[in-house]
Amino acid sequence: MAGNAHGEKSYKDLSAPHRWMLLILVSMGSSVIYGPIYLKMVFYDPLMQALGCTNTELNTLVSIYGIAAVVFYFFSGVIADKIRVRTLSWIGYLGVALLTFYYATLPSYGTLVVVFILYAVFSILIWWGTRYKLVRMICDEEEYSQKIGLSYGIYGAIGLVLSLIQAAVVAAFPSAQMGVTALLIISGVLILICGALAFFFIPKFEGEIVADAKMFDFRAAGQALKIPAVWFAALTMFCVYFVNVGATFSTPFMSGVLAAPVALVSIISIVRSYGITVFSSPIFGWISKKVGSPSKVIFCGMIGAIVCLAALILLPHNPSILVVVAVLVCLLSFATNGLYGIASGQLAEAHIPPHLFGTGVGLISIIGLCPDAFLHTWFGVIMDQQGNDAYTTIFMILIAFCVGGMLFAALTLRAGKKNLAKMEAAGEKAE
């Protein structure tokens, strides 16, 4: 098949190499487009030195971005159901690239606040809805959980290579300011390349938008919200994402409490943030497909995360256990990165149809990803107030959210089964 009369194509119309290219593009894009925004997760100390700010100020920047993102998440999903994925992709990449070039000048803190708000406009309002929808459009519903897991694996592989290069770049310069500036310029160039590829290679997809639909048709949101599993999936995502982001505070923990060298901490953080994802997301995606339920996998994965966090609390906090801590941090990230990679697969359990999938992503993102709006500032304040004792408090908070994730995963599974039973009884898909 060559598509319909309007030039639209389904995933069956695309060649296997073309589908793989699009999967790699969106996976690579999700790595590079958010790299400048979450730079502190890998290069915490160099970035804080380059910007000349405190723990609270550095973390507040990401929280400001998170607050703006929460406002935009729903609308990003709605927009993704009304405007072509191709259009939103290249515009989002272009906007973030230009902001990153300006970020590279290391402007004042007040100006950075504006930059991070604008980051939310281009990376969330415009680009975010395409992240999951493009993966959905290049496969059938049954393949989605596996494909999104594979996508995060690709994301991790590309992020690992790029971050190792970036670490070498930062280390090659005599000052943190020069290293961070060079790193941001390189990031901007890579984001521009992704935008060009999106412009030329993403096709018009069949069924990706509803003809003659209003831009903000809240009835679509109402249809998605009628599926109970959507609510529980959102709360599961909230807990999974909270723990996944919270685990990145192991970076200042290792440098501040265990007195690990900054270069070593950066390498461990890169492995934690990207290297582990190369294996964890595809493995969790494969397990999710075999089990037939991402909710079951999330429930079990949270147990593993609790064990790792408890060990980090109970072990003596001194430099002699750095190797053990590094292993625990990697195991924790294996669980949290893998679970985050499959969490959106719960939407498939909720049986969201393609024309509502972007809306579903927006709705689940409003709740699921809102930890960015407060976690960074909250933990930053704890660090400034409690010093090295802060990490015991942080790890205990993360354990509490692991328990919450287990609860909501179980509720998602239960609600999904009830919904499926109703669909089978009615002999048709839920709308």
Stockholm file with secondary structure:
# STOCKHOLM 1.0

chainA/1-431         MAGNAHGEKSYKDLSAPHRWMLLILVSMGSSVIYGPIYLKMVFYDPLMQALGCTNTELNTLVSIYGIAAVVFYFFSGVIADKIRVRTLSWIGYLGVALLTFYYATLPSYGTLVVVFILYAVFSILIWWGTRYKLVRMICDEEEYSQKIGLSYGIYGAIGLVLSLIQAAVVAAFPSAQMGVTALLIISGVLILICGALAFFFIPKFEGEIVADAKMFDFRAAGQALKIPAVWFAALTMFCVYFVNVGATFSTPFMSGVLAAPVALVSIISIVRSYGITVFSSPIFGWISKKVGSPSKVIFCGMIGAIVCLAALILLPHNPSILVVVAVLVCLLSFATNGLYGIASGQLAEAHIPPHLFGTGVGLISIIGLCPDAFLHTWFGVIMDQQGNDAYTTIFMILIAFCVGGMLFAALTLRAGKKNLAKMEAAGEKAE
#=GR chainA/1-431 SS CCCCTTSCBCGGGSCHHHHHHHHHHHHHHHHHTTTTTTGGGTSHHHHHHHHTCCHHHHHHHHHHHHHHHHHHHHHHHHHHTTSCHHHHHHHHHHHHHHHHHHHTTCCCHHHHHHHHHHHHIIIIIITHHHHHHHHHHTSCGGGHHHHHHHHHHHHHHHHHHHHHHHHHHHHHSSSHHHHHHHHHHHHHHHHHHHHHHHHHHCCCBTTSSCTTCCTTCHHHHHHHHTSHHHHHHHHHHHHHHHHHHHGGGHHHHHHHTSCCCHHHHHHHHHIIIIIHHHHHHHHHHHHHHHHTCHHHHHHHHHHHHHHHHHHHHHSCCSGGGHHHHHHHHHHHHHHHHHHHHHHTTHHHHTTCCHHHHHHHHHHHHHHHTGGGGTHHHHHHHHHHHHGGGHHHHHHHHHHHHHHHHHHHHHHHHHHHHHHHHHHHHHTSCCC
#=GC SS_cons         CCCCTTSCBCGGGSCHHHHHHHHHHHHHHHHHTTTTTTGGGTSHHHHHHHHTCCHHHHHHHHHHHHHHHHHHHHHHHHHHTTSCHHHHHHHHHHHHHHHHHHHTTCCCHHHHHHHHHHHHIIIIIITHHHHHHHHHHTSCGGGHHHHHHHHHHHHHHHHHHHHHHHHHHHHHSSSHHHHHHHHHHHHHHHHHHHHHHHHHHCCCBTTSSCTTCCTTCHHHHHHHHTSHHHHHHHHHHHHHHHHHHHGGGHHHHHHHTSCCCHHHHHHHHHIIIIIHHHHHHHHHHHHHHHHTCHHHHHHHHHHHHHHHHHHHHHSCCSGGGHHHHHHHHHHHHHHHHHHHHHHTTHHHHTTCCHHHHHHHHHHHHHHHTGGGGTHHHHHHHHHHHHGGGHHHHHHHHHHHHHHHHHHHHHHHHHHHHHHHHHHHHHTSCCC
//
